[in-house]
Amino acid sequence: GGLLLPPAQTTRSSRQQEEQRRRRGKRVRALACVVSAGPICPAPAASTTTPISSNMGAGGRMTEKEREKQEQLGRANGGAAYQRSPTDKPPFTLGQIKKAIPPHCFQRSIIKSFSYVVHDLVIVAALLYAALVWIPTLPTVLQLGAWPLYWIVQGCVMTGVWVIAHECGHHAFSDYSLLDDTVGLVLHSWLLVPYFSWKYSHRRHHSNTGSLERDEVFVPKQKEALAWYTPYIYNNPIGRLVHIVVQLTLGWPLYLALNASGRPYPRFACHFDPYGPIYNDRERAQIFISDVGVLAVSLALLKLVSSFGFWWVVRVYGVPLLIVNAWLVLITYLQHTHPALPHYDSTEWDWLRGALATMDRDYGILNRVFHNITDTHVAHHLFSTMPHYHAMEATKAIKPILGEYYQFDPTPVAKATWREAKECIYVEPEDRKGVFWYSNKF
């Protein structure tokens, strides 16, 4: 009852249909990568990378139906098409990712690690000297410009010190845990951070990234869990701006003291409480040590206040520390908050997909100041004991393996912060149960 074509004609027809499908796929892919508010496109595969298998380097290709949905999402977001990270189990393993990275990237050097500590502290000392000796000699009008410049630059450099202490908490500073903890305790205490307390909660964040039940930081809420006033805050520019300012100024101390934006616990959780639900019995003694470190620095600051005055300490130390805290909150927020990133409940979550649900960002020259924690965060979540000075090389090596599982957003930081505060208000499942995406619809 059907028309039978000769074999040659059938083959020719099949080739034409395949070519048409391939061209349509290219057009849809091109549309999905056109982003007016910051493109999110997978990195092209490097030809020098050793292939794992015929489909491994693809990382997780989307079907044409999924790409059409991306295009619809782009139109719904005013032209900003976000190429969402794939949520299927990756066609590669952690071991295969590791094999793509040169072995020397996992080697930790005491000399090299300390060179970064010395480098940053020398700059901090030079800036402090300028604040104490040079700025007071300037005319009053010039001081009005010199002090903010000092605050900003000093805050950025101190953030780099913070990152090195964070690396100590991951045992990425050296091959010796005691040395790592000693350096980390001193540096973090100087910045009023309870080193061991944060080290353990942060490790649990790395162990449970992307999990709605067990992640430790910036855990998004579902719509039904939001307060009644939420739409009035996020759906107007003034409320949104106030929220961003409060988050950047008070977010870090509130997280340490009250577990704000952290994982819910059955009782009050605090990073300064050795007997809180965050920690187990083996960790409690080190929480006491963290508290002693912060207390010692606090007493030293009180001594400086009594000698030089409260506002002197605020100018020299307090304001730069506020900038450190703001950068810390912002960097973490933008690493884990993006319309292209999924979250998972316990029915879908696994460690590798959770670790890949992070976003590399571009902070310009500050990438180097912050020791590349900003633009190599995906690699950091996969291999947290890797020292920061090898992370760029490692990131370049793993991009072809990860394919579309690797996410990078070059959107300017201020623009990205405003966009994410506007669009990433809560999470909800869509077509697939157990996989949650950000939304802002009320």
C-alpha positions as CSV (number, residue, x, y, z in Angstrom):
1,G,0.0,0.0,0.0
2,G,3.0,2.4,0.1
3,L,5.3,3.7,-2.6
4,L,8.7,1.8,-2.6
5,L,11.7,3.9,-3.7
6,P,14.8,2.4,-5.3
7,P,17.7,1.9,-2.8
8,A,19.7,4.8,-4.2
9,Q,16.8,7.2,-4.0
10,T,16.0,6.1,-0.5
11,T,19.6,6.8,0.6
12,R,19.6,10.2,-1.1
13,S,16.3,11.1,0.7
14,S,17.7,10.0,4.0
15,R,20.8,12.1,3.6
16,Q,18.7,15.2,2.7
17,Q,16.6,14.7,5.8
18,E,19.6,14.2,8.0
19,E,21.2,17.4,6.6
20,Q,18.0,19.3,7.2
21,R,17.9,18.1,10.8
22,R,21.6,19.0,11.3
23,R,21.1,22.6,10.0
24,R,18.0,23.1,12.2
25,G,20.0,21.9,15.2
26,K,22.7,24.4,14.4
27,R,20.2,27.3,14.1
28,V,18.5,26.4,17.4
29,R,21.9,26.1,19.1
30,A,23.0,29.5,17.8
31,L,19.8,31.1,19.0
32,A,20.2,29.5,22.5
33,C,23.6,31.0,22.8
34,V,22.6,34.6,22.0
35,V,22.3,36.3,25.3
36,S,21.6,40.0,25.6
37,A,22.3,40.0,29.4
38,G,25.4,37.8,29.5
39,P,25.8,34.7,27.4
40,I,26.0,31.3,29.0
41,C,27.5,29.1,26.4
42,P,29.6,25.9,26.8
43,A,33.2,26.2,26.1
44,P,34.4,24.8,22.8
45,A,36.2,21.5,23.0
46,A,40.0,21.8,22.6
47,S,41.4,19.6,20.0
48,T,44.5,18.8,22.1
49,T,42.5,17.0,24.8
50,T,42.6,13.3,24.7
51,P,39.2,11.9,23.8
52,I,37.5,9.6,26.3
53,S,34.9,8.1,24.0
54,S,32.9,9.1,21.0
55,N,30.3,10.9,23.1
56,M,32.2,11.7,26.2
57,G,33.6,15.1,25.1
58,A,30.1,16.2,24.3
59,G,29.4,16.3,28.0
60,G,25.6,16.0,27.6
61,R,24.1,17.2,24.4
62,M,20.6,18.6,24.5
63,T,17.8,17.3,22.3
64,E,16.2,19.6,19.8
65,K,13.1,19.7,22.0
66,E,15.2,20.9,24.9
67,R,16.8,23.6,22.8
68,E,13.4,24.8,21.7
69,K,12.5,25.1,25.4
70,Q,15.7,27.1,25.9
71,E,14.6,29.5,23.2
72,Q,11.2,29.9,24.8
73,L,12.9,30.7,28.1
74,G,15.0,33.3,26.4
75,R,11.9,35.0,25.0
76,A,10.3,34.9,28.4
77,N,13.3,36.5,30.0
78,G,13.4,39.4,27.5
79,G,15.9,37.9,25.1
80,A,18.2,36.5,27.7
81,A,18.5,32.8,26.7
82,Y,20.0,30.7,29.5
83,Q,21.4,27.4,28.4
84,R,20.6,25.4,31.4
85,S,23.0,22.9,32.7
86,P,22.1,19.3,31.8
87,T,20.5,17.4,34.7
88,D,21.0,13.8,33.4
89,K,23.8,11.8,35.0
90,P,27.0,12.8,33.2
91,P,28.5,10.4,30.7
92,F,31.8,10.7,32.5
93,T,33.1,10.0,36.0
94,L,35.2,12.0,38.4
95,G,38.1,9.7,37.7
96,Q,37.9,10.4,34.0
97,I,37.9,14.2,34.7
98,K,40.9,13.8,36.9
99,K,42.8,11.9,34.2
100,A,42.4,14.9,31.9
101,I,44.3,17.2,34.4
102,P,48.1,17.2,34.3
103,P,49.3,15.4,37.4
104,H,51.4,18.3,38.6
105,C,48.2,20.4,39.2
106,F,47.6,18.3,42.3
107,Q,51.0,19.0,43.8
108,R,51.1,21.4,46.7
109,S,54.2,23.5,47.3
110,I,54.9,25.1,50.7
111,I,57.3,27.6,49.2
112,K,54.8,28.6,46.5
113,S,51.9,28.7,48.9
114,F,53.8,30.9,51.3
115,S,54.9,33.2,48.5
116,Y,51.3,34.2,48.0
117,V,50.8,34.8,51.7
118,V,53.9,37.0,51.8
119,H,52.9,38.8,48.6
120,D,49.4,39.7,49.9
121,L,50.6,40.6,53.4
122,V,53.3,42.9,52.0
123,I,50.7,44.8,50.0
124,V,48.4,45.0,53.1
125,A,51.3,46.4,55.1
126,A,52.2,48.9,52.4
127,L,48.6,50.1,52.2
128,L,48.4,50.3,56.0
129,Y,51.6,52.4,56.0
130,A,50.0,54.7,53.4
131,A,46.9,55.1,55.5
132,L,48.8,55.8,58.7
133,V,51.6,58.0,57.4
134,W,50.7,59.4,53.9
135,I,46.9,60.0,53.9
136,P,46.9,62.2,57.1
137,T,49.4,64.6,55.4
138,L,47.1,65.3,52.5
139,P,44.7,68.2,52.3
140,T,41.3,67.5,53.6
141,V,39.7,67.5,50.2
142,L,42.2,64.9,48.9
143,Q,41.7,62.8,52.0
144,L,38.0,62.5,51.1
145,G,39.2,60.6,48.0
146,A,42.2,58.8,49.4
147,W,40.4,57.0,52.3
148,P,37.7,55.4,50.0
149,L,40.5,54.3,47.7
150,Y,42.4,52.8,50.6
151,W,39.3,51.0,51.8
152,I,38.5,49.5,48.4
153,V,42.0,48.4,47.6
154,Q,42.8,47.1,51.0
155,G,39.5,45.2,51.2
156,C,40.2,43.5,47.9
157,V,43.7,42.4,48.9
158,M,42.5,41.2,52.3
159,T,39.9,39.1,50.4
160,G,42.8,37.4,48.7
161,V,44.2,36.6,52.2
162,W,40.8,35.2,53.1
163,V,40.9,32.9,50.0
164,I,44.3,31.6,51.1
165,A,43.0,30.8,54.6
166,H,40.0,29.1,52.9
167,E,42.5,27.0,50.9
168,C,44.1,26.0,54.2
169,G,40.7,24.7,55.3
170,H,40.6,22.4,52.2
171,H,44.1,21.1,52.9
172,A,45.2,22.7,49.6
173,F,48.0,24.9,51.1
174,S,50.6,22.1,51.8
175,D,51.0,18.4,52.4
176,Y,50.9,19.0,56.2
177,S,47.5,19.3,57.9
178,L,48.9,20.9,61.0
179,L,50.7,23.6,59.0
180,D,47.5,24.2,57.0
181,D,45.4,24.6,60.1
182,T,48.0,26.8,61.8
183,V,48.2,29.2,58.8
184,G,44.4,29.2,58.3
185,L,43.7,29.8,62.0
186,V,46.0,32.8,62.1
187,L,44.8,34.4,58.9
188,H,41.1,33.8,59.4
189,S,41.2,34.9,63.0
190,W,42.8,38.2,61.9
191,L,39.7,38.6,59.7
192,L,37.3,37.6,62.6
193,V,36.4,34.3,61.0
194,P,36.2,31.2,63.3
195,Y,38.5,29.1,61.2
196,F,37.6,25.5,62.3
197,S,33.9,26.3,62.6
198,W,33.7,27.5,59.1
199,K,36.1,24.8,57.8
200,Y,33.8,22.1,58.9
201,S,30.5,23.7,57.7
202,H,32.2,24.6,54.4
203,R,33.4,21.0,53.9
204,R,29.8,19.9,54.3
205,H,28.7,22.4,51.7
206,H,31.2,20.8,49.3
207,S,29.9,17.4,50.2
208,N,26.3,18.4,49.6
209,T,26.4,21.1,46.9
210,G,23.1,21.5,45.1
211,S,21.1,19.5,47.6
212,L,18.0,21.2,48.9
213,E,18.0,19.2,52.1
214,R,21.7,19.1,53.0
215,D,23.6,22.0,51.4
216,E,25.0,24.5,53.9
217,V,25.0,27.9,52.2
218,F,22.6,29.9,50.0
219,V,20.0,27.1,50.1
220,P,17.1,28.4,48.0
221,K,13.5,28.0,49.3
222,Q,10.5,26.6,47.5
223,K,7.7,29.0,46.8
224,E,5.4,27.7,49.5
225,A,8.1,28.4,52.1
226,L,8.5,32.1,51.3
227,A,7.2,34.8,53.6
228,W,4.0,36.6,52.6
229,Y,5.9,39.8,52.0
230,T,8.5,38.3,49.7
231,P,6.9,39.6,46.4
232,Y,6.9,43.1,47.7
233,I,10.6,43.1,48.4
234,Y,11.8,41.4,45.2
235,N,9.3,42.7,42.7
236,N,10.3,46.3,43.0
237,P,13.7,47.9,42.4
238,I,13.9,49.7,45.8
239,G,13.1,46.5,47.8
240,R,15.6,44.6,45.7
241,L,18.3,47.1,46.2
242,V,17.7,47.1,50.0
243,H,17.9,43.3,50.0
244,I,21.3,43.4,48.1
245,V,22.7,46.0,50.4
246,V,21.6,44.1,53.6
247,Q,22.9,40.9,52.2
248,L,26.4,42.3,51.4
249,T,26.8,44.2,54.6
250,L,25.2,41.9,57.2
251,G,24.9,38.6,55.4
252,W,28.3,37.2,56.5
253,P,28.0,38.0,60.3
254,L,24.4,36.8,60.3
255,Y,25.3,33.6,58.7
256,L,28.0,32.9,61.3
257,A,25.9,34.0,64.2
258,L,22.4,32.9,63.2
259,N,22.9,30.5,60.2
260,A,21.0,33.0,58.0
261,S,20.6,31.6,54.5
262,G,22.0,28.3,55.6
263,R,20.7,24.8,55.9
264,P,17.7,24.5,58.4
265,Y,18.6,22.6,61.6
266,P,16.2,21.2,64.2
267,R,17.5,23.7,66.7
268,F,19.4,27.0,66.9
269,A,22.6,26.8,64.9
270,C,25.6,29.1,65.3
271,H,29.2,28.9,64.1
272,F,30.5,30.0,67.5
273,D,28.6,27.3,69.5
274,P,30.8,24.2,70.0
275,Y,27.7,22.2,71.0
276,G,25.5,23.4,68.2
277,P,23.9,21.0,65.7
278,I,26.4,21.9,63.0
279,Y,29.2,20.0,64.7
280,N,29.9,16.5,66.1
281,D,31.7,15.5,69.2
282,R,35.1,15.1,67.5
283,E,35.0,18.7,66.2
284,R,33.9,20.5,69.4
285,A,37.4,21.1,70.8
286,Q,38.5,22.8,67.6
287,I,35.4,25.1,67.6
288,F,36.6,26.3,71.0
289,I,40.0,27.0,69.5
290,S,38.3,29.0,66.7
291,D,36.4,31.1,69.3
292,V,39.6,31.8,71.2
293,G,41.3,33.0,68.0
294,V,38.4,35.4,67.2
295,L,38.3,36.5,70.8
296,A,42.0,37.2,70.9
297,V,41.8,39.5,67.8
298,S,38.7,41.2,69.2
299,L,40.6,42.0,72.4
300,A,43.5,43.3,70.4
301,L,41.1,45.6,68.5
302,L,39.6,46.8,71.8
303,K,43.1,47.7,72.9
304,L,43.6,49.7,69.7
305,V,40.3,51.5,70.3
306,S,41.5,52.5,73.8
307,S,44.8,53.7,72.4
308,F,43.8,55.4,69.1
309,G,40.0,55.8,69.2
310,F,37.0,53.9,67.8
311,W,36.9,55.8,64.5
312,W,40.6,55.2,63.9
313,V,40.1,51.5,64.1
314,V,37.0,51.8,61.8
315,R,39.0,53.7,59.2
316,V,42.0,51.5,59.2
317,Y,40.5,48.1,59.8
318,G,36.8,48.1,60.0
319,V,35.8,49.4,56.6
320,P,38.2,47.1,54.7
321,L,36.8,44.2,56.7
322,L,33.3,45.1,55.6
323,I,34.5,45.1,52.0
324,V,36.0,41.6,52.6
325,N,32.7,40.4,54.0
326,A,30.8,41.9,51.1
327,W,33.1,40.2,48.5
328,L,32.8,36.9,50.3
329,V,29.0,36.9,50.2
330,L,28.8,38.2,46.7
331,I,31.3,35.7,45.3
332,T,29.6,32.7,47.0
333,Y,26.2,34.0,46.0
334,L,27.1,34.3,42.3
335,Q,28.8,31.0,42.2
336,H,25.7,29.1,43.3
337,T,22.9,31.3,42.1
338,H,22.0,31.5,38.4
339,P,18.9,30.6,36.3
340,A,21.0,28.0,34.5
341,L,21.9,26.1,37.6
342,P,19.7,23.3,39.0
343,H,19.1,22.1,42.5
344,Y,18.1,18.6,43.5
345,D,16.1,16.9,46.2
346,S,17.1,13.6,47.7
347,T,15.4,11.6,45.0
348,E,17.7,13.0,42.3
349,W,20.8,14.4,44.0
350,D,24.2,12.9,43.6
351,W,27.6,14.4,44.5
352,L,28.9,14.8,40.9
353,R,25.9,16.6,39.5
354,G,25.7,18.7,42.6
355,A,29.4,19.7,42.3
356,L,28.8,20.7,38.7
357,A,25.8,22.9,39.6
358,T,28.2,25.8,40.1
359,M,29.0,28.9,38.0
360,D,32.4,30.3,37.0
361,R,32.4,34.1,36.7
362,D,34.6,36.8,35.4
363,Y,35.7,39.5,37.8
364,G,38.3,41.0,35.5
365,I,41.6,42.0,37.2
366,L,40.1,40.9,40.5
367,N,40.3,37.3,39.4
368,R,44.0,37.4,40.1
369,V,43.6,39.4,43.3
370,F,41.1,36.8,44.6
371,H,43.5,34.0,43.5
372,N,41.1,32.8,40.8
373,I,38.5,31.5,43.2
374,T,36.0,33.4,41.0
375,D,36.7,31.9,37.6
376,T,37.8,28.4,38.6
377,H,35.1,27.4,41.0
378,V,33.8,24.4,39.1
379,A,37.3,22.9,39.2
380,H,37.5,23.8,42.9
381,H,34.3,21.9,43.7
382,L,35.5,18.9,41.8
383,F,39.0,18.9,43.4
384,S,39.0,21.1,46.5
385,T,42.5,20.0,47.6
386,M,44.1,21.4,44.4
387,P,46.1,24.6,45.1
388,H,44.7,27.7,43.5
389,Y,47.8,28.4,41.5
390,H,47.0,25.3,39.4
391,A,43.3,25.8,39.1
392,M,43.4,27.8,35.8
393,E,45.4,25.1,34.0
394,A,43.0,22.4,35.5
395,T,39.9,24.3,34.4
396,K,41.2,24.6,30.8
397,A,41.9,20.8,30.8
398,I,38.5,19.8,32.1
399,K,36.3,22.0,29.9
400,P,36.3,19.7,26.9
401,I,35.4,16.7,29.1
402,L,32.5,18.6,30.9
403,G,31.1,20.0,27.7
404,E,27.7,21.6,28.5
405,Y,28.0,20.6,32.2
406,Y,30.6,23.4,32.5
407,Q,29.0,26.7,33.1
408,F,30.6,30.1,32.7
409,D,29.0,33.5,32.8
410,P,31.0,36.6,31.7
411,T,28.2,39.0,32.6
412,P,29.6,42.1,34.5
413,V,29.3,41.5,38.3
414,A,27.0,44.4,39.1
415,K,24.6,43.4,36.3
416,A,24.7,39.8,37.2
417,T,24.0,40.6,40.9
418,W,20.9,42.6,39.9
419,R,19.7,40.0,37.5
420,E,20.0,37.1,39.9
421,A,18.4,39.1,42.7
422,K,15.5,39.7,40.4
423,E,15.1,36.3,38.8
424,C,16.4,33.8,41.4
425,I,13.8,34.2,44.2
426,Y,12.7,30.6,44.8
427,V,13.0,27.1,43.2
428,E,10.4,24.8,41.8
429,P,10.3,21.6,39.8
430,E,9.2,21.8,36.2
431,D,9.0,18.7,33.9
432,R,11.1,16.4,36.0
433,K,10.4,15.6,39.6
434,G,13.3,16.1,41.9
435,V,15.1,18.7,39.8
436,F,14.4,22.3,40.8
437,W,15.0,25.6,38.8
438,Y,15.0,29.2,39.9
439,S,11.9,31.3,39.3
440,N,10.4,34.7,40.2
441,K,6.8,34.2,39.2
442,F,4.2,35.1,41.9
